[in-house]
Amino acid sequence: MFKQSPKIYLFANWKMYLDYDESNILAHALSGEVKKFKDAITMAVFPGALAFYPVTQVLSDVKIGTGPQNIYWVDKGGYSGEISAEMYRSAGGKYALVGHSERRHLFKETNHETREKLEAALNAGLIPVLCVGETLKERKDGEAEKVVEIQLRALLDNLKWPAKRELIIAYEPVWAIGTGEACDPGEAEKMHRFIYKAALEFLKVEPVMLYGGSVRPNNVADYLQKPHIRGVLVGGASAKLESWLEIIKSALSLKQ
Ligand code: PGA
């Protein structure tokens, strides 16, 4: 059985949904709830850059890790407007999203840049959360596996994975992100199985795999019950306390 740890991974990508005050308020509210789930769940929050530091301070007190939604791959220098992996690490970051589909598609981030970011995250000591997934057209053309394989190869080929660093991969079909149109859990499981095997082949490291794309309180359990899906990466429904608590509750009910 490959489920390495019995903990469920619930990762919250707040995207650009919350301003500074809203981020801090949500972090404080979350920290007040944490006792109820701390042993059963590995939780991480990806806040916006502006509120990253105060949110990290509040959440690290209750053992919730944080990470940036995006990083730049050079540590320091004349790169106006960018924030490096190393800078986030020095502000208390533990994880980093790498290759989120909004970065790939809205900001035209290439597979090559995604690899640079992955290496920067590893060098800074962060745990990267690698995001892969196909567009609707690619799925309709029967190319989902091929596209995801290319993304994984660009990320992982000839990479030396640091000992004891978790390998976390989120399968996030582009068409399911922020659309309310979640991927059928059986289809998601198929893709997770494919990614699991590919990642093992590239790195000889067992990945922890998350599903992302329109996860809601009413569907989260359907994903978590699948054997290759260890957790979820949630956008919209993680940026509101009520729906995030509902998701946690639903995940915890599977442990009983
Ligand atoms: P969503 O986003 O839950 O709002 O669909 C998921 C993600 O982008 O990680």
Boltz pocket constraint, residues with backbone or C-beta under 6 A from the ligand:
constraints:
  - pocket:
      binder: B
      contacts: [[A, 13], [A, 172], [A, 176], [A, 177], [A, 178], [A, 179], [A, 180], [A, 212], [A, 213], [A, 214], [A, 215], [A, 233], [A, 234], [A, 235], [A, 236], [A, 237]]
      max_distance: 6.0
